[in-house]
């Protein structure tokens, strides 16, 4: 069975035939009770079949309060049933012998635009996020071309930085892209600066786009031309492609930000009525392989700085929050709500339900204005405990130590993000001070996949080294350890940000069974030096107790 089949459908086969009875078996017997071939044949039929999944002989980092590292876990019905030992477990389950490999809880991107990836024109090449030479870029393009029908567009629009694969910085030439994919039109861009191959140039010109003879093109114009061919089916295809990529690097969950409403027809546009149709179709048909919590944007981008309150009134008048199930659920408002003259009205309306809420903030002044507004709300409503409302602030590049302390007093969750890794040349969030001083939940994410990569390991690299996509040291003195960075991504506090504090994140009995078996021991800097951190991957990824990605190693 191909890797793609496993990623998108889980294991397919006779789960009952692969199951064993657990009672009375020791760990050595369990490790060999099911052959790799039998385990690989077991499948999505596990759900509802009563057959569980046991992982043994590993170094499983739980990220619990004691930061325990255990060797065994048992999964039943999409939850962790036993952690530390599977001795005495009843019932039937499949066994995976980890052979000493490192396991972490599934990585959760706490602030991302995952749903928008469905808006991709053509066949999106997210794997270019971790291409670090011209040759590697060509290889990714060639590999994608081998999987796609000739004549189909291959694209990578934004979320990339040329400096990571070329010094001095440059795009691939038209000839280099021709060499990689002679039978496919290719468009790659950094911001609005795009480059095509010969077939891409000619196809875009036929669509009315201005392209230089060398293949240079404006990204926005190219997208608008290619967007004519986007359908509901292509949106579902591209979201599944992005999910497959995410699972291959251990990313199992997304807290998705609807965000600002950009002009219709652009890649950033997400219609409030139909914008989620593709992910809803995948979820309803049982094809969604990653866990998604979707926030709803209620800021009117066309109303100027004051923001009309009508959208937030409409949202608050309904009961959408937490609608869904364990795989897909509505998760309040983000990343914008009406501010300006309507700040207090917005906060009162959001609190009246109450509705969880995350706000996009970058500069120190913008952060302070928000904290002051929440403080005013708290002063005027002493009967309301802000900490019980599940409010948080994201990006927070300019967050100061006094603002961390102010957030602690208010009970506002913090989401520092490494989005400036991609193109930033100056300081980003002070991860060190936040980790040291925050008394509120702290999570992290990418803001991918247009202004930053989707790949979480690029963010772990940035948080731990202080280096941007070009390798320049730009955030020195603010670094945190790998363990701290990964706990921000996968720890139990991540569930707080979507009102599921006892379910999402970490490994503990009763929590969602999401985990990643890593390609190498990321906590060993000799095995994984900084130069290799961004190319980490997962050899096995489990979501909701089902194997969603298998690299065929175990």
C-alpha positions in Angstrom: 0.0 0.0 0.0 1.3 3.5 -0.8 2.2 6.1 1.8 -0.5 8.3 0.4 -3.2 5.6 0.9 -2.1 5.2 4.5 -1.9 8.9 5.1 -5.4 9.7 3.8 -7.3 6.6 4.7 -5.5 5.2 7.8 -4.7 1.5 7.9 -7.1 -0.4 5.7 -7.6 -4.1 6.4 -8.9 -6.7 8.7 -8.3 -5.2 12.1 -9.8 -8.1 13.9 -7.4 -10.5 12.2 -4.4 -8.5 13.5 -5.7 -8.1 17.1 -4.3 -10.0 20.1 -5.7 -10.6 23.5 -3.7 -8.6 26.0 -4.4 -10.4 29.3 -1.3 -12.1 30.8 1.2 -11.0 28.1 4.4 -9.3 29.2 6.0 -6.5 27.2 8.4 -8.8 25.3 5.6 -11.0 24.2 3.5 -8.0 23.2 6.3 -6.5 21.2 6.3 -9.6 19.0 2.7 -10.6 19.1 1.9 -8.9 15.8 4.2 -9.0 12.8 5.0 -5.7 11.0 3.1 -7.1 8.0 0.0 -7.8 10.1 0.2 -4.4 11.8 0.5 -2.7 8.4 -2.6 -4.5 7.2 -4.7 -3.3 10.1 -7.0 -0.4 9.4 -9.5 2.3 9.7 -11.9 -0.5 10.8 -10.3 -0.1 14.2 -12.7 2.7 14.9 -15.7 1.2 16.6 -14.3 -2.4 16.3 -13.0 -2.6 19.8 -9.5 -3.2 18.6 -6.9 -0.9 20.2 -3.4 0.1 19.5 -0.4 -0.5 21.7 3.0 1.2 21.3 5.9 -0.5 23.1 9.6 -0.3 23.5 9.8 3.5 22.9 10.9 6.7 24.5 7.5 8.4 24.7 7.6 12.0 26.0 4.3 12.7 27.7 4.8 16.4 28.4 2.8 16.0 31.5 3.5 18.0 34.7 6.4 15.6 35.6 7.6 15.4 32.0 7.6 11.7 32.2 9.2 9.6 29.5 7.5 6.2 29.3 8.1 3.1 27.2 4.5 2.0 26.5 1.0 3.4 25.8 -2.3 1.8 25.0 -5.0 3.4 22.9 -8.6 2.6 22.8 -11.5 4.4 21.1 -9.4 7.3 20.1 -8.1 8.0 23.6 -5.0 7.1 25.6 -6.2 4.3 27.8 -3.0 3.4 29.7 0.2 5.4 29.8 3.5 3.9 31.2 2.5 0.2 31.1 0.0 -1.9 29.2 0.3 -4.8 31.6 -3.1 -6.2 32.5 -4.9 -4.5 29.7 -7.9 -6.5 28.5 -9.4 -6.6 25.0 -7.8 -6.9 21.7 -5.2 -4.6 20.2 -2.5 -4.2 17.6 1.1 -3.8 18.7 3.8 -1.5 17.2 7.3 -2.2 18.4 9.0 1.3 18.4 12.5 -0.2 18.7 13.6 2.6 20.9 12.3 5.5 18.8 11.4 8.9 20.3 7.7 9.7 20.4 6.1 13.1 21.2 2.4 14.1 21.4 1.0 15.2 18.1 2.1 18.8 17.3 -0.8 21.4 17.3 -0.5 24.6 15.4 -2.2 27.1 17.6 -2.6 29.9 15.1 -2.7 28.9 11.4 -4.7 29.4 8.2 -5.0 25.7 7.3 -8.4 26.0 5.7 -7.2 28.6 3.3 -4.7 26.2 1.8 -7.7 24.7 0.0 -7.8 27.9 -2.0 -4.5 26.9 -3.6 -4.4 27.3 -7.4 -3.0 24.2 -9.1 -1.1 21.5 -7.1 0.5 23.1 -4.1 4.1 22.2 -3.2 4.4 22.8 0.6 7.5 20.6 0.7 9.5 23.5 -0.7 9.4 25.0 2.8 12.3 22.7 3.7 14.2 22.8 0.4 17.6 24.3 1.1 19.4 24.4 -2.2 18.5 24.9 -5.9 19.0 21.1 -6.4 16.5 20.4 -3.6 13.9 22.7 -5.0 14.3 21.0 -8.4 13.9 17.6 -6.8 10.6 18.6 -5.0 9.2 20.0 -8.2 10.2 16.9 -10.1 8.8 14.6 -7.5 5.5 16.5 -7.6 5.4 16.4 -11.4 5.8 12.6 -11.3 2.5 12.4 -9.3 0.5 14.9 -11.3 -1.0 14.6 -14.8 1.0 16.5 -17.4 -0.3 20.0 -18.1 -1.5 20.6 -14.6 -0.1 23.7 -12.8 2.4 23.0 -10.0 2.5 26.0 -7.6 4.1 27.2 -4.4 2.7 30.7 -3.8 4.2 32.4 -0.8 5.2 30.8 2.5 8.7 30.6 1.0 11.9 32.6 1.2 14.4 32.4 -1.6 17.3 33.0 0.8 16.9 29.6 2.2 18.0 27.9 -1.0 20.3 30.5 -2.6 23.0 32.8 -1.6 23.1 35.4 -3.1 19.3 35.2 -3.1 17.6 34.3 -6.4 14.7 32.4 -7.8 15.3 29.3 -9.9 15.7 30.3 -13.6 13.1 29.4 -16.2 15.6 26.8 -17.6 16.1 25.2 -14.1 12.3 24.9 -13.6 12.0 23.5 -17.2 14.6 20.8 -16.3 12.6 19.8 -13.2 9.1 19.8 -14.8 9.2 20.2 -18.6 5.6 18.9 -19.0 4.0 21.0 -16.3 3.5 24.8 -15.9 5.2 25.8 -12.7 4.8 29.0 -10.6 6.8 29.7 -7.5 6.7 32.9 -5.6 8.1 34.8 -2.6 5.6 37.5 -1.7 4.4 39.0 -5.0 7.7 38.1 -6.7 7.0 35.0 -8.8 8.9 32.9 -11.3 7.6 30.4 -13.9 9.1 27.9 -16.3 8.5 28.0 -20.1 5.2 26.2 -20.1 4.0 28.3 -17.1 4.9 31.5 -18.9 3.1 30.6 -22.0 0.0 29.3 -20.2 -0.2 32.4 -18.0 0.2 34.7 -21.0 -2.7 32.9 -22.7 -4.7 33.7 -19.6 -3.9 37.4 -20.0 -1.1 37.7 -17.4 2.0 39.7 -18.0 5.1 37.5 -17.8 8.6 38.4 -18.8 10.5 36.3 -21.3 12.6 35.1 -18.4 9.5 34.0 -16.6 9.1 36.7 -13.9 5.5 37.2 -12.9 3.4 39.0 -10.3 2.1 36.4 -7.8 -1.3 38.2 -7.3 -1.9 38.3 -11.1 -0.9 34.7 -11.6 -3.1 33.5 -8.8 -6.2 35.4 -10.0 -5.7 33.8 -13.5 -5.2 30.3 -12.1 -8.0 30.7 -9.6 -10.6 30.4 -12.4 -10.0 26.6 -12.3 -10.5 26.2 -8.5 -13.5 24.0 -7.7 -14.9 22.4 -4.5 -13.1 19.2 -5.6 -9.7 20.9 -6.1 -10.1 22.6 -2.6 -10.7 19.2 -1.0 -7.7 17.7 -2.9 -5.4 20.5 -1.8 -6.5 20.4 1.8 -5.9 16.6 1.8 -2.5 17.2 0.2 -1.6 19.7 3.0 -2.9 17.3 5.6 -0.7 14.5 4.2 2.3 16.9 4.4 1.4 17.9 7.9 1.1 14.3 9.1 4.5 13.4 7.6 6.1 15.9 9.9 4.1 15.0 13.0 1.6 17.9 12.8 -1.8 16.4 13.9 -3.9 19.4 14.9 -4.8 22.9 13.8 -6.5 25.8 15.5 -7.5 27.6 12.4 -8.0 31.4 12.2 -10.6 32.7 9.7 -8.8 36.0 9.9 -9.4 39.2 8.1 -11.6 39.2 5.0 -9.4 40.1 2.1 -10.8 41.1 -1.4 -12.8 38.5 -3.1 -10.9 36.4 -5.6 -7.5 36.7 -3.7 -5.8 33.7 -2.1 -6.6 35.2 1.3 -10.3 35.5 0.7 -12.4 33.1 2.8 -16.2 33.6 2.3 -18.1 33.5 5.5 -20.9 31.4 4.0 -19.1 29.0 1.6 -15.4 29.3 2.7 -15.5 26.2 4.8 -17.5 24.0 2.5 -14.4 21.9 1.4 -13.3 21.0 5.0 -16.9 20.4 6.0 -17.4 18.0 3.2 -14.2 16.1 4.2 -15.3 16.0 7.8 -18.8 14.8 7.1 -17.6 12.0 4.8 -15.0 10.8 7.4 -12.0 11.8 5.2 -10.5 14.5 7.4 -7.3 13.0 8.8 -6.2 15.8 11.1 -7.9 17.5 14.0 -9.2 21.0 13.3 -10.7 23.7 15.5 -12.0 26.5 13.3 -12.4 30.1 14.5 -14.7 32.5 12.8 -13.6 36.0 11.8 -16.0 38.8 12.7 -14.0 41.8 11.7 -15.3 43.7 8.7 -12.3 44.6 6.5 -14.4 47.1 4.6 -15.5 49.3 7.5 -12.3 51.1 8.1 -10.6 51.4 11.5 -13.7 51.4 13.6 -15.1 48.0 12.5 -18.9 47.6 12.3 -20.3 45.4 15.1 -23.0 43.7 12.9 -21.0 40.5 12.3 -20.2 39.9 15.9 -23.9 40.4 16.8 -24.8 37.8 14.2 -22.3 35.3 15.5 -23.3 35.9 19.2 -27.0 35.5 18.3 -26.3 31.8 17.3 -25.0 28.8 19.2 -22.1 27.8 16.9 -19.3 27.5 19.4 -18.1 24.0 20.1 -20.4 22.7 17.4 -18.8 19.5 15.9 -17.0 16.5 17.2 -13.5 15.4 18.2 -12.1 15.8 14.7 -13.7 19.1 13.7 -15.2 21.7 15.9 -16.1 25.4 15.8 -13.9 27.2 18.2 -15.1 30.8 18.7 -13.8 34.0 17.2 -10.4 34.7 15.7 -8.2 36.3 14.6 -10.0 39.5 14.5 -13.0 41.1 16.3 -14.2 44.7 16.0 -12.0 47.1 17.9 -11.6 50.8 17.6 -14.8 52.6 18.8 -16.4 49.2 19.3 -13.8 47.6 21.5 -15.9 47.5 24.7 -19.0 46.5 22.8 -17.2 43.6 21.3 -15.8 42.4 24.6 -19.2 42.6 26.3 -20.8 40.7 23.4 -18.1 38.0 23.3 -18.3 37.6 27.1 -22.1 37.4 27.2 -22.2 33.9 25.7 -19.3 33.3 26.6 -17.3 32.9 23.4 -13.6 31.9 23.2 -11.6 34.6 21.4 -8.1 35.1 20.0 -6.9 38.5 18.8 -4.1 39.2 16.3 -1.6 41.7 17.9 2.0 42.5 16.8 3.4 45.8 18.1 4.0 46.7 21.7 1.5 49.6 21.3 -1.2 47.4 19.8 -0.7 44.8 22.5 -1.0 47.5 25.2 -4.2 48.9 23.7 -5.8 45.4 23.8 -4.6 44.8 27.4 -6.0 48.2 28.4 -9.3 47.4 26.8 -9.6 44.0 28.5 -8.6 45.7 31.8 -11.4 48.3 31.4 -13.8 45.4 30.7 -12.7 43.6 33.8 -13.0 46.7 35.9 -16.5 47.3 34.7 -17.5 43.7 35.2 -16.1 42.5 38.5 -18.4 39.5 38.5 -16.7 38.1 35.3 -13.4 36.3 35.6 -11.5 36.9 32.3 -9.5 33.8 32.9 -12.7 31.7 32.6 -13.5 33.2 29.1 -10.6 31.4 27.2 -9.3 34.7 25.7 -5.9 34.8 24.1 -3.6 37.0 22.1 -1.5 35.8 19.1 1.7 36.8 17.3 2.8 39.2 20.1 6.2 40.0 18.7 6.4 43.2 20.8 5.2 41.7 24.1 7.2 43.2 27.0 7.8 41.8 30.5 5.3 44.2 32.1 2.8 43.0 29.5 3.4 39.4 30.3 2.7 40.3 34.0 -0.4 42.2 32.9 -1.6 39.1 31.0 -1.0 37.0 34.1 -3.2 39.2 36.2 -6.0 39.2 33.6 -5.8 35.5 32.7 -5.2 36.0 29.0 -3.5 33.1 27.2 -0.3 33.9 25.1 0.6 32.6 21.7 4.0 33.8 20.6 4.7 32.7 17.0 7.8 32.5 14.9 6.1 33.7 11.7 8.9 36.3 11.2 11.3 33.3 10.7 10.5 33.5 7.0 11.3 37.1 6.0 12.1 38.8 9.3 15.5 40.4 9.9 14.9 41.7 13.4 13.8 40.4 16.8 10.6 38.4 17.1 8.8 37.2 20.2 10.7 37.0 23.5 10.2 33.3 23.9 12.6 33.1 26.8 10.8 35.7 28.9 7.4 34.3 28.1 8.3 30.8 29.0 10.0 32.0 32.2 7.4 34.4 33.4 4.0 33.4 32.0 1.5 32.0 34.5 -1.2 31.6 31.9 -1.4 29.0 29.2 1.2 29.5 26.4 1.0 27.8 23.0 2.5 28.5 19.6 2.0 28.1 15.9 3.2 29.3 12.5 0.6 31.7 11.0 1.2 29.5 7.9 0.9 29.0 5.0 1.2 32.3 3.2 3.3 34.6 5.5 5.1 31.7 7.1 5.7 27.9 6.5 3.3 25.3 7.6 6.1 23.0 8.8 6.4 23.2 12.6 10.1 22.3 12.6 11.0 25.6 11.0 9.4 27.3 14.0 11.2 25.0 16.5 14.4 25.9 14.7 13.6 29.6 15.0 12.6 29.4 18.7 15.7 27.4 19.7 18.4 29.0 17.6 17.1 32.5 17.0 17.9 32.2 13.3 15.7 33.1 10.4 15.1 31.2 7.2 18.4 32.5 5.8 20.3 31.3 8.9 21.0 34.8 10.2 20.9 35.2 14.0 18.0 37.7 14.5 16.4 36.7 17.8 19.4 36.2 20.1 18.9 36.1 23.8 15.3 35.0 23.4 15.9 31.3 22.6 14.3 28.4 24.5 15.3 24.7 24.6 13.9 22.1 22.2 11.9 20.6 25.0 10.4 23.9 25.9 9.6 24.7 22.2 8.0 21.3 21.6 6.0 21.5 24.8 4.6 24.8 23.5 3.5 22.9 20.4 2.3 19.7 21.9 1.8 20.1 25.6 -1.5 19.7 27.5 -2.0 23.5 27.7 -2.8 23.6 24.0 -6.2 22.2 24.7 -7.0 25.3 26.8 -7.0 27.5 23.7 -10.0 25.7 22.3 -11.9 25.0 25.5 -10.7 21.4 25.6 -8.2 21.6 28.5 -8.5 17.9 29.5 -8.5 16.5 26.0 -6.1 18.1 23.4 -2.4 18.0 23.8 0.0 15.9 25.8 -0.1 12.2 26.5 -2.2 11.1 29.5 -5.1 8.7 30.1 -8.3 10.0 28.7 -6.8 12.5 26.3 -7.1 12.4 22.5 -4.7 9.8 21.1 -2.6 11.9 18.8 1.2 11.3 18.6 4.2 11.3 16.3 7.0 8.7 16.2 10.0 10.8 15.1 12.6 10.0 12.5 15.4 10.7 15.0 15.8 11.7 18.6 15.2 15.4 18.4 16.3 15.9 22.1 19.8 14.6 21.2 21.7 17.5 19.6 24.4 15.1 18.3 21.8 13.0 16.5 19.9 16.1 15.3 22.2 19.2 15.2 20.6 22.5 14.5 21.4 22.2 10.8 19.1 19.1 10.6 16.3 20.4 12.9 14.2 21.8 10.1 14.2 18.5 8.2 12.8 16.4 11.1 9.9 14.2 10.1 7.6 11.5 11.5 7.9 7.8 10.6 4.5 7.1 12.1 1.7 9.6 13.0 -1.5 8.7 14.9 -4.6 10.9 15.1 -7.6 9.9 17.1 -6.1 6.5 17.7 -5.7 5.8 13.9 -2.4 5.6 12.0 -2.7 8.4 9.5 0.9 8.4 8.2 3.3 5.5 8.0 6.7 5.9 6.3 7.2 2.1 6.3 10.1 2.2 8.8 8.5 0.3 11.7 
